[in-house]
């Protein structure tokens, strides 16, 4: 039986050529779950293959098979056309397969060179670690990556982007031919992403085969040559990315049309609820003024460092403005701290939900009830039944997928964690909710669910400020868009007729 992959290859969808690595009929079965079901995929020298799919589609399982962590129940792996078995991670490294993960394990107190060669340090003829060779090779690797990072400097002195370079150098130090990049741009600025992509182009020129995993379509279309789409553990499509419209990729991923990913319904825009007048901060933003009406979704767009999050954190009381005022429903209010904001009816869903929005070790129901302890207490004593009742109400409303409300929130998927954060703030009955990158790091299916709920909230009259770096999200969900650039307000645009080009020009100052 011809698979989708083999059919595409036969039809010439992927350019003919010898693959470095091929996986045929790969299945991975766990108790009660078939994580991968007869998957075929091939990686080619000098090509970037985008691995695309929702969370739970099987991408992580495939990577763990390629890196020797799992052994597949069925199928075979071929390198240069020869069947290969990885009994462990070292076998994969020896075969030339290496991975750069979003959360690569590096050590702050070790030097750059020590991090690069940890576990495979060169030795002198007397069996001692050859520090000169470590530093010389590390310096050469960094130079190949167009970086002058000193290999004798401790890692703690470097930025996130520089740490990514060290992780790439570590991967290349084992003479890898197949490089897996798993969400490598998640914590990078646009300039740092551009620098990374130049490195990727250099790896392509060296003949490396690269498997690139990302949720960001604009990045995939910029850097990838080929693609493979997974859904529910199966490979449902592959081909040349530039020849395949994004709408088609989305349909393959989620089994629905692209307009359903941004299911905004038209809401009745009411009277002004929040007015921000002349808001300024000593270092982050200045002279920001706008209004937010009942039932409105105001998108806030701008490049990293534009001051978007800092402005909204100031409105929520995390930091204090130097000047300006806030009016809520026509009355001036003083927000000195987050407690004042919550009492007034303003809440904030942070970008880093795991670090700033959730207590990952606590159960779901306690996370949801956390800002509402007065309501769930009796005579000053916390009542668990009231907490569960409150949590159950919002878990059902948000269609939260969990075995029980008593499980730690850290065990949930990214999309379900985001629902918990939104649910805990909705339980306070807010008038204004600020969503900072509400779908960051979650898959398209979960994005669609979050977008649908945001639209539903606006329809119920909640006023929403939505910060997003994703242009499709901003264009698809906003009634108006405020663009910020270098701490200044670059413009406010109405939804009708608004284009991505207009927003980018405003954000970059190229109007």
N, C-alpha and C positions, 0 to 999 in steps of 0.2 A: 504494500500500500504506500503510495507517494504521500509524504508529509507536506505541510505548507511550505517548509523551508526548501525541500527538494524540488517542489513544483516551481517556486519562485526562481530557484537557481536554473532550472531547466528552461524557464521562460526568459532568462537573461536579466532578471531584476537586479541581481548583484553581479558586478563585472567578473568575468571568468578569471581564474588565477588560482595558484596553489595556496591553500590555507596553511597557516602555521599550526593552528589548533582547530580540531573539530570534535564536537560532542554529538553522538548519535544515539537516539532512543533512550536518553537519560531519564530514569525515574527514581524518585526518592520518597520512600514511604515511612511515615512515623505512625505510632499507634493512633488509629482512627482518622489519619489525614494522609492524603497523597499530595505532598508538597510540589513534586514535579511529575509530569505525566508524559513520558516518551518525547522529551524535548530534543530537538536538533538545533545546533547553532555552530557557526564557523567564524573564526577570526583570521584576518588577512594581514600580511606584512605591510606596513606603511599606511594602514587604514584605522580609523576610529569607528568602532561599532557601538552605537547607543543601545543600551539595554533599558527598555522602557516598560513600565507597568505599575499598577497600584501597589500599595503596601499589602503584603500577603499574596502577591502574584507569583512568587517563587524566585525573585531576583537574588535575595540574600542566600537562599539555599543553593542556587547555582554557583554563586561566588564561593561558598564554603566547600563545595565539591571541587571547584577549580583550584582551591588553595590547600586541599588535602585534609580539611577538617572533617568532612563527611565522605564516606564511600558510597556511591550510588547502588541502589538495589538492582537496577537494570541498566543496560546500555554500555557504551564504551567511549573512551577518550582517546583521540589520536593526535600525536604531535609529529609533524612532518610525515603524515600518513601512516605512522607506526602506532599500534595499540600501546597505551600507557596506563599504568595503575599508580595512583598516589595512595600509599599506605598511611602517610602522615604529611604534615605541613612541610617538613624538610624535603620529602620527595618532590613536592610541587616546586619548591625553590630550586632544587637541583635540576629540574626539568626546564627552568627558566620562567616560571610563573611567579609573579609577585603582585601584591595588592597594596594600594594606598587608600586607607579608610578615612572617613570623615573624622573619626576620633582615633587617629593613629596613636599608639602608645609610645610616647617619648618621655625622656627623663630630664627634668629641669636642672638637676644638680650635676649632670654629666655634660661634657663638652659636646660640640657639634660632631667632631670626629668620633668620639666614643659612642654617640647615638647612632651614627651611620654604620659603624662596624660592630655594634653590640651583637655578640653571639657568633660572629665569624671574623674575629680580629686576626690579621696576619701575624705570624710568629717568626722570631729569629731562628737561626739554626740551633740555638740552645733551648728552644721551647718557650722563650719569653715573648711577651707582647711587643710587637715592633711598632713603637709609637711614631717613629719618623715616617714609616710607610703609611700608617693610618692617616697622619696629617697630610702627607703629600697626595695620597689618593683622594682624600676628602676635598682638598683644595682643587684638585683636577676635576672632580665631580661637580663642585659648585661652579667652577669656571665654565664647564659644559652647560650648566643651567643659567649662564650669564649672571652669576652672582659672585660677589667678592667677600662673602661671609667667611670670617676667620674660624677655621676648624678647632682652634684651641680655646674658643670662647664658650662659656657655659650657655646652655640652651635657654635658660630663664631670662636672658637679656634680649631675646628676640620677639618680634611680633608674630601674630598668627600666620600671616602670609609667609614669613621667613621660616616658620616651623614647617609649613607645607613643603617648602623647598628642601628642607632637611629630610622630610619623609620621602620625597621623591628621590633624593640622592641615596638614601638608604635602600630604596627599592632597586635602583640602578647599580648599587655596589655589588650585587650578586649576579651581574651580567644577565639581567632579565630580558627575555625576548617578548614576553606577553605581560603587559602592565594593566592591572585592573584599577580604575579610579572610581571610588564609591562616594558620591556626593562631595567631590573635592572643593566645590566653590561655596559651600553653605555659609561659611563665616568670612568670605572675602568681599572686599569692595570691588567696584567695577574696574578700577585700575589694576588691582591685584588679579582679578579674573583675566584681564587682557594679558598680563605678564604670564600667568599660568598657561594660557592658550598658546602663547609664543613658544613655551617650553614643549607643549604637546606637539606643535608643528615640527619642532626639532626632533622629537622622538619618532615622529612619522618618517622624517627624512633618514633616520638611522635604521628604518625597516622594522621598528617595533610594531606589534599588534596591540591595540589598545581597546579595552572594554570600558566604556564610560557610562556611569549610572548617574542620572540626575532627574529631578522633577521639573526642571526649568526648560521649557521648550525653546525659548529664544537661544539659550546656550547650546542646546543640542543641535539646532539647525545651523549654528555658527561653527561648531567644531567637528561634528560627526559626518562620516561618509555613508556608512550603512546603519541599519537599525534592525532590532529584533524586539517585538512586542510580546509580552507575557500577560496572560489573564488566567486566573484560577489554576496556576501550575502548568499551563500549556502555552506553547509558542504559537500565537495566533496570526503572526504576520512578520514578514521581513522584506528588506529591499534596500534601494538607494534612497537616502533620506530626502535629498533635494528634489527628488521626483515624486514625493508623496506629500500631499497637503496635510497640514496639522489636523484639520477636521477628521480626516481618515484615520490618522494615528489615534486620536481621542476615541473614535468609534470602536477601534480595535481594542483599546485599553479597557473601556468601561461598558461597551455594548449599548451606548446611547449617543445621540447627536451632541455636537459641541455646544449648542445653545442651552442644553440641559445642564451644563457645567456652571453656567451663570444664570440660574433660573430666577431672575429678578422680576417681580411683579410690580406694576405701577401702583404706588401708594399715594394717597391724598396728602399733599404737603400742607401742613397747618400753619399756625402762628409761630413766630420766633420763640424758641425755648432758651437757647444759650447765646449770649453775645460776648465776644472777646474784643476788647477795645484797647488798642495801643500796647499790647503785651510785649514786654522786652525783658531780656535776661542779660547779665553782664557779659557773658561769653558765647551763648548758644543761639540766640535769636533776638530780633528787635522789630518793634513797630508792627506787630501782627494784629490784624482786625478782621473779624468775620462773624457772621451769624449762622446759627444752626436751627432749623425749624422742626416742628413736630412731624414725625414720619419721614424725615429726610435722611439720606445716606450721603454724607459729605466725604468724598475721597480726598486723601492727602498724599500727594506724590512728590518725589524728589530723589536726588541721588543720596547715597550714604554720606552723612556729615552735613546734610542740609538743615538739620535742626528739627525734623518732624517729631521724633519721639520725645525730644527734650521739651518741645512746646506742650505736647499732650501730657507729659509727666508733670509739668508745671501746673496745668489746669487741674490735675488730679491731686496736687499738693505734695508731690514727691520732692520737687525743688521749688524755691520761691522766686518769683519774678522780681526784677528791679523796679519795674513800673507797669502801669496798665490796670485795667479792672475787668471783672467778670459780672455779668448780669444773668440771672436765671429767672425766667418768666417775668421779666420787667423789673426785678429787684436786684440791686447790687448785693453781691455776696463776698465774704472774705474767706478765702481758702488758705489756711495756715499750715494744714497737714492733711494727710489722706483721710483721717477721721472726719474732718470738716467736709471734705468732698463727698464721702459716702453718705453722711447725714443730709447733705444738700440734694443728693440724688445723682451724683456723678461718679461713675465707676470706670475702671481701666483694666483691660485684658492685655497683659504685657507680651512683648515679642518672644521672650525666653520663658515659655510657660513652665518648663521643668525647674528652672532656677528661681523664678520670681512669682510664679502664679500658683504653684501647687506644693503641697507637702507630700512628696512621692511615697514616703513610708506609711502614711496614714491611709485608712480605707476611704473609699469613694464618698461615703455618706458624711464623714467628718470633714472632708475637703469642701463639699457643697455647703454644709451648715456653718463653716468657720466664720464668715462675716455676719452671721445671723444668730449668734449665741444668746443674745437677750431674748429673742423670740422663741428659742428652743429650750429655755431654762424655766424652772418653776421654783419660786422663792429663793432665787440665787443659785440653785443647783441645776446642773446640766442634765437633761433628760434624754437618754438615748432614743427612746421611742419617738420623741418629737423630731430629733435629728433625722431618723430614718424616714419618717413621714414626709418631711420637707425634701429630703434628697430623692425619695421615690417619685415625688411629684415632678421634679425637674428632670430626672433621669428618663421618665416616660415621655415628657414633652420633647426632649432632645433626641429621643430614640438612641439612648446610650447603650452600647453593646458591651455587656460584662456578665460574667458568671453570677456575680452577687455584688451588692453594694458594700459588702464587708471586705472585698479584696483590695489590696493596696493599689492606689491610683497609678503607681509606677509600673504596674504590670500591663496597663492598657496601651493600645496603639496611639500614635500621635493624634489622630483625628478624634478618638474618644477622650483623650486627655484634654483636648481643646474644648470639647463639649462640657467637661466637668468645670473648667475655668469659667466658661460663659454661664453655666448653670448656677455657680455659686454667687455670681454677681446679679443674675436675674432674680435670685431669691431675695435680694434686698429691695426689690421694686424700684429700680432706678428710673430717672427721667432721661439721662444721657449715658450712653455706653461708648467708650473709646476702645476700638479694636486695633491693636498694633500688630501688623502682619498676621492676620487671623488664620491664614492657611499655610504658614511657613512650615516646610518639612513634612507636609501630609500629602497623600496621594490624591489623584483627581477625583476618584469616587467619594472620598471623604470631603474634599473641597466642595463638591456639588451639594452634599448634605449641609455643610456649614453655610454655604451661600444661600441655600433655600431657607434656612432658619433665619439668617440675617434679614432676608427679604420679608419673611413672615413677621419679624419683630418690627420692622419699619411699617408694615401694613397695620400693625396694632397701635401705632402711634409713638413708638420709641424713637428718640433722636440718636443717630449713630454717626460717629466720626471713625472712618476706616483708613488707617495708614497701610499702604501697600507699595512694594517695589515692583509688583507684577502688573504690567500695563493691561493685559487682558482682564485681570480682576478689577482694576480701577475703572476701565471703560465699561465693563459688563455690569458692575454693581452700583456705581455712583450716580446720584442725581446731579451733583455738581462736583467739580474737582478743584481743590486748592493746590497749587504747585509752590514748593519752597525751593530756594536756591541760596546756599551759603548763609543761612539764617534769616533770609529775607523772604517776603511774600512776593513771588514772581507773577501771580495772577490767579484769578478764580474763573473757571470756565463752566458754562452750561453743558449738560449732557448731549443735547441735540447737535449732531454734526461734528462732535468732538473726535479727533483722530489721535493716534499714538504719536504721530509726527509733531503735532502741536504741543503735546505735553513734553516730549523730549526736548524740543527747541526751548521751551520755557525753563525746563530744569537745567539745561546746559548753558543758557544765555545766548543761544544762537538764533534768536528770534529774527 
